[in-house]
Amino acid sequence: MNAAVIPTIGVVGAGAWGTALAQMLASDGREVLIWALEPDVIADINDKRRNSLYLPSAQLAPTIRATGDLAEAAQCETLLLVTPAQHLATILGKMPRLPRDLVLCSKGIENGTGRLMSDVARDAAPGSAIAVLSGPTFAHEVAAGQPTAVTLACGGGDAQWDRLAPAIARPAFRPYYSNDVIGAEVGGAVKNVLAIACGVVDGLGLGQNARAALIARGYAEMLRFGEALGGQAATLAGLCGLGDLVLTCSSTSSRNFSLGKALGEGQDPASLMADRRTVAEGAFTAPVLVELARKYAVSMPIVEAVHALLGGAPASDVVRDILARPLKPEQEEPA
């Protein structure tokens, strides 16, 4: 790739997911610029066609170029933002404010403010058109070209979809249109917390029945919360909600599931978080999700339980308390 030429599409964030997205976008020979924080990662991508730190399994396409210059990345017409959710505002604040399509690919809620990532992006990058990409996507599978489908929720409506769909779609990466940005974001944020809970079930050896029940009841919590914030039930029943929930609640390839499994096995939460190079976003989302659920009067006992676990409560005690809750109808009465 000619370093003087800025590609039309770029990726901000060179962790496993950002690198996988860059690899997917470059699969048809398209030039892709990826911004990375670490100089070693930049050199590894440009010189060796690898990201040994975050996605060692992938041999990267020759049309991917890495940069450490946010101003250079900002010149791309379309940017996929894949930085950790808690750093999105800082990263956007360092970039020139140019009108462009911003596709949010990180899943979380901002601590301290309770803002969804779309709200963060609108405040930090006024004039940009905001979209959310979310769905069942393990990075190593996407990088390997294995097929998946995602929700592409476009705040700019049909016109933005018409721009983004051909830029992002590939034979093995199929986006489906939605105009429900809130629903897409809620699904991605809440499923991370629920995946921790499913990992705890696995770590405690409670069996497949318990995990299936937890997924179903967790989905009910996701649905209640999403609708309270203005999201649509149909969105949460799709790829970015139920689809992503099933994936991340069923495999140790999920960072959040792995964290929960370690908690269920009795490991210390603080030590687990300190030792992790990659981010389990659910650990940061849980406390702010608890606050928002209380604010909107939404019952989310599984999310509350994860928050207690991350605060150091013994897993066996938390499970006992959930099982001892009063019996009730499965379907909530409408408010």
NUTI-343593 format. One record per residue (C-alpha): residue in three letters; z, y, x. Coordinates in nm, 4 decimals, padded with zeros to 6 digits, always signed. Each point is the difference from the previous one (the first is absolute). Example, Ala and Ser with C-alpha at 12.3 -4.5 7.8 and 13.67 -1.06 7.14 Angstrom:
# residues 2
REC residuo       pz       py       px
REC     Ala +00.7800 -00.4500 +01.2300
REC     Ser -00.0660 +00.3440 +00.1370
This chain:
# residues 335
REC residuo       pz       py       px
REC     Met +00.0000 +00.0000 +00.0000
REC     Asn -00.0811 +00.3480 +00.1234
REC     Ala +00.3361 +00.1757 +00.0392
REC     Ala -00.1616 +00.3330 -00.0918
REC     Val -00.1032 -00.1265 -00.3429
REC     Ile +00.2662 -00.0042 -00.2704
REC     Pro -00.0474 -00.2887 -00.2465
REC     Thr +00.0068 +00.0748 -00.3710
REC     Ile +00.2992 -00.2291 -00.0488
REC     Gly +00.3253 -00.0271 +00.1939
REC     Val +00.3312 -00.1802 -00.0096
REC     Val +00.3281 +00.1741 +00.0843
REC     Gly +00.2500 -00.2567 +00.1238
REC     Ala -00.0721 -00.2925 +00.2316
REC     Gly +00.2628 -00.2476 -00.1077
REC     Ala -00.1083 -00.3401 -00.1256
REC     Trp -00.1220 +00.1278 -00.3379
REC     Gly -00.1789 +00.3061 +00.1372
REC     Thr -00.1719 -00.2092 +00.2653
REC     Ala -00.1029 -00.2588 -00.2592
REC     Leu -00.1494 +00.2713 -00.2206
REC     Ala -00.1938 +00.1429 +00.2935
REC     Gln -00.1318 -00.3473 +00.0806
REC     Met -00.1017 -00.0562 -00.3601
REC     Leu -00.1773 +00.3369 -00.0197
REC     Ala -00.1868 -00.0716 +00.3239
REC     Ser -00.1101 -00.3451 -00.1145
REC     Asp -00.3422 +00.1321 -00.1023
REC     Gly -00.0553 +00.1847 +00.3270
REC     Arg +00.1353 +00.3316 -00.1236
REC     Glu +00.1722 +00.2288 +00.2492
REC     Val +00.3730 +00.0402 -00.0694
REC     Leu +00.2533 +00.2264 +00.1703
REC     Ile +00.3626 -00.1133 +00.0083
REC     Trp +00.2915 +00.2210 +00.0980
REC     Ala +00.2887 -00.1623 +00.1858
REC     Leu +00.3301 +00.1427 +00.1193
REC     Glu +00.0462 -00.2211 +00.3069
REC     Pro -00.2233 +00.0596 +00.3066
REC     Asp +00.0172 -00.3710 +00.0837
REC     Val -00.1409 -00.0898 -00.3400
REC     Ile -00.2819 +00.2538 +00.0387
REC     Ala -00.0944 -00.1411 +00.3399
REC     Asp +00.0229 -00.3575 -00.1251
REC     Ile -00.2353 +00.0691 -00.2915
REC     Asn -00.2537 +00.1990 +00.2015
REC     Asp -00.0006 -00.2067 +00.3176
REC     Lys +00.0737 -00.3540 -00.1161
REC     Arg -00.0986 +00.0034 -00.3704
REC     Arg +00.3534 -00.1143 -00.0838
REC     Asn +00.3188 +00.1254 -00.1567
REC     Ser +00.2288 -00.2380 +00.1834
REC     Leu +00.3145 +00.1731 -00.1218
REC     Tyr -00.0579 -00.0074 -00.3764
REC     Leu -00.2918 -00.2314 -00.0802
REC     Pro -00.0568 -00.2321 +00.2968
REC     Ser -00.2050 -00.2519 -00.1992
REC     Ala -00.2982 +00.2338 -00.0479
REC     Gln -00.2949 +00.0601 +00.2325
REC     Leu -00.0920 +00.3515 -00.1046
REC     Ala -00.3510 +00.1199 -00.0783
REC     Pro -00.1794 +00.2074 +00.2656
REC     Thr -00.0534 +00.2852 -00.2472
REC     Ile +00.3736 +00.0725 -00.0271
REC     Arg +00.1260 +00.2805 +00.2223
REC     Ala +00.3658 +00.0994 +00.0386
REC     Thr +00.1304 +00.3518 +00.0568
REC     Gly +00.3372 +00.1657 +00.0386
REC     Asp -00.1306 +00.3355 -00.1238
REC     Leu +00.0865 +00.0666 -00.3642
REC     Ala -00.2303 +00.3007 -00.0103
REC     Glu -00.2912 -00.2235 +00.0955
REC     Ala +00.0902 -00.2538 -00.2678
REC     Ala +00.0322 +00.2795 -00.2551
REC     Gln -00.3716 +00.0763 +00.0300
REC     Cys -00.0913 -00.3249 -00.1767
REC     Glu -00.1208 +00.0533 -00.3563
REC     Thr +00.2153 -00.2881 -00.1233
REC     Leu +00.3358 -00.1006 +00.1464
REC     Leu +00.1976 -00.3123 -00.0755
REC     Leu +00.3660 +00.0866 +00.0618
REC     Val +00.1948 -00.3036 +00.1206
REC     Thr +00.3016 +00.1578 +00.1674
REC     Pro +00.3492 -00.1166 -00.1048
REC     Ala +00.0855 +00.1642 -00.3306
REC     Gln +00.2941 +00.1941 +00.1406
REC     His -00.2250 +00.1687 +00.2600
REC     Leu -00.2902 +00.0981 -00.2252
REC     Ala +00.1132 +00.3595 -00.0557
REC     Thr +00.0479 +00.0572 +00.3738
REC     Ile -00.3394 -00.1437 +00.0906
REC     Leu -00.1844 +00.1981 -00.2659
REC     Gly +00.1878 +00.3140 +00.1021
REC     Lys -00.1470 -00.0317 +00.3498
REC     Met -00.3577 -00.0295 -00.1211
REC     Pro -00.2398 +00.2872 -00.0758
REC     Arg -00.0234 +00.0649 -00.3735
REC     Leu -00.3587 -00.0942 -00.0682
REC     Pro -00.1308 -00.1093 -00.3416
REC     Arg -00.0630 -00.3749 +00.0084
REC     Asp +00.0721 -00.3274 -00.1732
REC     Leu +00.3442 -00.1334 +00.0958
REC     Val +00.0546 -00.3669 -00.0819
REC     Leu +00.3687 -00.0933 +00.0079
REC     Cys +00.0497 -00.3544 +00.1275
REC     Ser +00.3753 +00.0052 +00.0757
REC     Lys +00.2411 -00.1254 -00.2657
REC     Gly +00.3288 +00.1758 -00.0485
REC     Ile +00.1990 +00.2927 -00.1393
REC     Glu +00.1207 +00.2879 +00.2150
REC     Asn +00.3716 -00.0113 +00.0740
REC     Gly +00.1924 +00.3170 -00.0712
REC     Thr -00.2542 +00.1357 -00.2477
REC     Gly -00.1001 -00.2991 -00.2141
REC     Arg -00.3643 +00.1070 +00.0241
REC     Leu -00.2804 -00.2490 -00.0371
REC     Met -00.2505 +00.0040 +00.2854
REC     Ser -00.2565 +00.1778 -00.2194
REC     Asp +00.2456 +00.2846 -00.0549
REC     Val +00.0668 +00.0181 +00.3743
REC     Ala -00.3728 +00.0148 +00.0709
REC     Arg -00.0715 +00.2645 -00.2629
REC     Asp +00.2729 +00.2239 +00.1391
REC     Ala -00.0991 -00.0501 +00.3649
REC     Ala -00.3784 +00.0011 -00.0454
REC     Pro -00.0935 +00.2300 -00.2895
REC     Gly -00.3701 -00.0064 -00.0738
REC     Ser -00.0413 -00.3662 +00.0847
REC     Ala -00.0879 -00.2616 -00.2609
REC     Ile +00.2666 -00.2727 -00.0140
REC     Ala -00.0611 -00.3697 -00.0587
REC     Val +00.2214 -00.3076 +00.0393
REC     Leu -00.1142 -00.3356 +00.1356
REC     Ser +00.2352 -00.2857 -00.0802
REC     Gly -00.0126 -00.3722 -00.0661
REC     Pro +00.0626 -00.3480 +00.1430
REC     Thr -00.0961 +00.0542 +00.3634
REC     Phe +00.1554 -00.1727 +00.2993
REC     Ala -00.1354 +00.1834 +00.3053
REC     His -00.0960 -00.3060 +00.2042
REC     Glu -00.2075 -00.1415 -00.2871
REC     Val -00.1834 +00.3278 -00.0626
REC     Ala -00.0733 +00.0361 +00.3718
REC     Ala -00.1373 -00.3542 +00.0080
REC     Gly -00.2407 +00.0793 -00.2830
REC     Gln +00.1693 -00.2201 -00.2563
REC     Pro -00.0665 +00.1195 -00.3568
REC     Thr +00.2320 +00.2105 -00.2111
REC     Ala -00.0137 +00.2591 -00.2769
REC     Val +00.1944 +00.3249 -00.0328
REC     Thr +00.0653 +00.2846 -00.2385
REC     Leu -00.1536 +00.3319 +00.1015
REC     Ala +00.1724 +00.2591 -00.2177
REC     Cys -00.1846 +00.3307 +00.0166
REC     Gly +00.1814 +00.3178 -00.0904
REC     Gly -00.3389 +00.1708 +00.0121
REC     Gly -00.1358 -00.2267 -00.2723
REC     Asp -00.3504 -00.1416 -00.0222
REC     Ala -00.1500 +00.2435 +00.2501
REC     Gln +00.2451 -00.1042 +00.2706
REC     Trp -00.0567 -00.3682 -00.0793
REC     Asp -00.3751 +00.0536 +00.0398
REC     Arg +00.0635 +00.1369 +00.3498
REC     Leu +00.2634 -00.2478 +00.1123
REC     Ala -00.1145 -00.3329 -00.1445
REC     Pro -00.3118 -00.0330 +00.2178
REC     Ala +00.1914 +00.1271 +00.3023
REC     Ile +00.2770 -00.2591 -00.0331
REC     Ala -00.1486 -00.3037 -00.1756
REC     Arg -00.1155 -00.2906 +00.2157
REC     Pro -00.1137 -00.3503 -00.0962
REC     Ala +00.3518 -00.1384 +00.0590
REC     Phe +00.1901 +00.3131 -00.1077
REC     Arg -00.0520 +00.0847 -00.3655
REC     Pro +00.1562 +00.3153 -00.1514
REC     Tyr +00.0547 +00.0389 -00.3742
REC     Tyr +00.0111 +00.3463 -00.1550
REC     Ser +00.3055 +00.1579 -00.1578
REC     Asn +00.0935 +00.3589 -00.0779
REC     Asp +00.3723 -00.0888 -00.0105
REC     Val +00.1314 +00.1228 +00.3343
REC     Ile +00.3652 -00.0213 -00.1093
REC     Gly -00.0288 -00.3595 -00.1151
REC     Ala -00.1716 -00.1042 +00.3219
REC     Glu +00.2688 +00.1638 +00.2102
REC     Val +00.2913 -00.1387 -00.1993
REC     Gly -00.1357 -00.3533 +00.0264
REC     Gly -00.0284 +00.0209 +00.3780
REC     Ala +00.3408 +00.1582 +00.0510
REC     Val +00.2031 -00.2199 -00.2353
REC     Lys -00.1563 -00.3298 +00.1111
REC     Asn +00.1270 +00.0616 +00.3547
REC     Val +00.3590 +00.0058 -00.1245
REC     Leu -00.0531 -00.3050 -00.2196
REC     Ala -00.1510 -00.1872 +00.2950
REC     Ile +00.3287 +00.0486 +00.1872
REC     Ala +00.1800 -00.1566 -00.2952
REC     Cys -00.2357 -00.2993 +00.0008
REC     Gly +00.0572 -00.0423 +00.3716
REC     Val +00.3735 -00.0130 -00.0657
REC     Val -00.0566 -00.2790 -00.2532
REC     Asp -00.1918 -00.1909 +00.2653
REC     Gly +00.2613 +00.0671 +00.2675
REC     Leu +00.2746 -00.1293 -00.2267
REC     Gly -00.2028 -00.3108 -00.0835
REC     Leu +00.0150 +00.0632 -00.3751
REC     Gly -00.3364 -00.1632 -00.0728
REC     Gln -00.3358 +00.0752 -00.1582
REC     Asn +00.1357 +00.0328 -00.3544
REC     Ala +00.2262 +00.2851 +00.1043
REC     Arg -00.2806 +00.1787 +00.1814
REC     Ala -00.2367 -00.0275 -00.2967
REC     Ala +00.2698 +00.1321 -00.2334
REC     Leu +00.0707 +00.2872 +00.2367
REC     Ile -00.3693 +00.0950 +00.0209
REC     Ala -00.0240 +00.0074 -00.3802
REC     Arg +00.3168 +00.2028 -00.0468
REC     Gly -00.0932 +00.2258 +00.2904
REC     Tyr -00.3359 +00.0673 -00.1600
REC     Ala +00.1847 +00.1069 -00.3162
REC     Glu +00.1949 +00.2509 +00.2111
REC     Met -00.3222 +00.1266 +00.1591
REC     Leu -00.1585 +00.0441 -00.3406
REC     Arg +00.2969 +00.1903 -00.1458
REC     Phe +00.0184 +00.2310 +00.2984
REC     Gly -00.3738 +00.0616 +00.0180
REC     Glu -00.0243 +00.0913 -00.3664
REC     Ala +00.3011 +00.2320 +00.0325
REC     Leu -00.1865 +00.1916 +00.2715
REC     Gly -00.3211 +00.0173 -00.2012
REC     Gly -00.1849 -00.3016 +00.1374
REC     Gln -00.1986 -00.2376 -00.2185
REC     Ala +00.1072 -00.3566 -00.0794
REC     Ala -00.3589 -00.1214 +00.0473
REC     Thr -00.0033 +00.1323 +00.3562
REC     Leu +00.3236 -00.1785 +00.0869
REC     Ala -00.1391 -00.3229 -00.1475
REC     Gly -00.2882 +00.0211 +00.2479
REC     Leu -00.0629 -00.0349 +00.3706
REC     Cys +00.2288 +00.2818 +00.1167
REC     Gly +00.2939 -00.1228 -00.2066
REC     Leu +00.0246 -00.3632 -00.0977
REC     Gly -00.2656 -00.1116 +00.2503
REC     Asp +00.1729 +00.1586 +00.2978
REC     Leu +00.3409 -00.1115 -00.1270
REC     Val -00.1001 -00.3677 -00.0095
REC     Leu -00.1418 +00.0181 +00.3532
REC     Thr +00.2884 +00.1735 +00.1721
REC     Cys +00.2688 -00.1992 -00.1814
REC     Ser -00.1425 -00.3310 +00.1187
REC     Ser -00.0584 +00.0114 +00.3743
REC     Thr +00.1718 +00.0756 +00.3290
REC     Ser -00.3164 +00.1902 +00.0934
REC     Ser +00.1606 +00.2780 -00.2047
REC     Arg +00.2318 +00.2143 +00.2135
REC     Asn +00.2172 +00.0686 -00.3037
REC     Phe +00.0274 -00.3684 -00.0928
REC     Ser +00.0890 -00.0836 +00.3612
REC     Leu +00.2718 +00.2649 +00.0008
REC     Gly +00.1457 -00.1405 -00.3220
REC     Lys -00.0112 -00.3553 +00.1342
REC     Ala +00.1998 +00.1092 +00.3040
REC     Leu +00.2526 +00.1741 -00.2267
REC     Gly +00.0330 -00.3154 -00.2081
REC     Glu +00.0662 -00.1970 +00.3161
REC     Gly +00.2939 +00.2309 +00.0736
REC     Gln -00.1429 +00.2305 +00.2633
REC     Asp +00.1303 +00.3563 +00.0296
REC     Pro -00.2169 +00.2641 -00.1735
REC     Ala +00.0522 +00.2677 +00.2647
REC     Ser -00.0905 -00.2359 +00.2822
REC     Leu -00.3084 -00.1215 -00.1822
REC     Met -00.1295 +00.3511 -00.0545
REC     Ala +00.0736 +00.1069 +00.3559
REC     Asp -00.1942 -00.2939 +00.1433
REC     Arg -00.3151 +00.0508 -00.2064
REC     Arg -00.3022 +00.1673 +00.1574
REC     Thr -00.1933 -00.0177 -00.3269
REC     Val +00.1333 +00.1663 -00.3127
REC     Ala +00.1304 -00.1892 -00.3039
REC     Glu -00.0550 +00.2898 -00.2402
REC     Gly +00.2126 -00.1586 -00.2726
REC     Ala +00.3142 +00.0657 +00.2014
REC     Phe -00.0705 +00.3742 -00.0119
REC     Thr -00.1234 -00.0048 -00.3578
REC     Ala +00.2991 -00.1841 -00.1517
REC     Pro +00.2586 +00.2818 +00.0140
REC     Val -00.2323 +00.2697 -00.1351
REC     Leu -00.1298 -00.2396 -00.2657
REC     Val +00.3580 -00.0595 -00.1158
REC     Glu +00.0514 +00.3762 -00.0291
REC     Leu -00.3202 +00.0503 -00.1967
REC     Ala +00.0736 -00.2935 -00.2312
REC     Arg +00.3361 +00.1531 -00.0837
REC     Lys -00.1621 +00.3411 -00.0494
REC     Tyr -00.2504 -00.1427 -00.2485
REC     Ala +00.2554 -00.2382 -00.1575
REC     Val -00.2030 -00.3082 +00.0948
REC     Ser +00.1816 -00.3305 +00.0423
REC     Met -00.0910 -00.1531 +00.3391
REC     Pro +00.2718 -00.2536 +00.0892
REC     Ile -00.2079 -00.1823 +00.2612
REC     Val -00.0751 +00.3247 +00.1806
REC     Glu +00.3702 +00.0897 -00.0189
REC     Ala +00.0815 -00.3401 +00.1528
REC     Val -00.2373 +00.0544 +00.2915
REC     His +00.1558 +00.3391 +00.0620
REC     Ala +00.3438 -00.1650 +00.0107
REC     Leu -00.1243 -00.2663 +00.2420
REC     Leu -00.1427 +00.2604 +00.2354
REC     Gly +00.3371 +00.1724 -00.0127
REC     Gly +00.1673 -00.3142 +00.1303
REC     Ala +00.1054 -00.1857 -00.3166
REC     Pro -00.0039 -00.3812 +00.0478
REC     Ala -00.3106 -00.1566 -00.1497
REC     Ser +00.1942 -00.2717 -00.1813
REC     Asp +00.2188 +00.2604 -00.1721
REC     Val -00.2997 +00.2069 -00.1101
REC     Val -00.1756 -00.3048 -00.1475
REC     Arg +00.3194 -00.1018 -00.1809
REC     Asp +00.0300 +00.3453 -00.1545
REC     Ile -00.3616 -00.0046 -00.1244
REC     Leu +00.0446 -00.3430 -00.1576
REC     Ala +00.3201 +00.1161 -00.1707
REC     Arg -00.1690 +00.2911 -00.1814
REC     Pro +00.0297 -00.0066 -00.3816
REC     Leu -00.2570 -00.2092 -00.1856
REC     Lys -00.2716 +00.2042 -00.1740
REC     Pro -00.3488 -00.0199 -00.1528
REC     Glu -00.2783 -00.0472 +00.2537
REC     Gln -00.2041 +00.2871 -00.1431
REC     Glu +00.1651 +00.3423 +00.0012
REC     Glu +00.0173 +00.1842 -00.3311
REC     Pro -00.2215 +00.3130 +00.0044
REC     Ala +00.1891 +00.3214 +00.0620
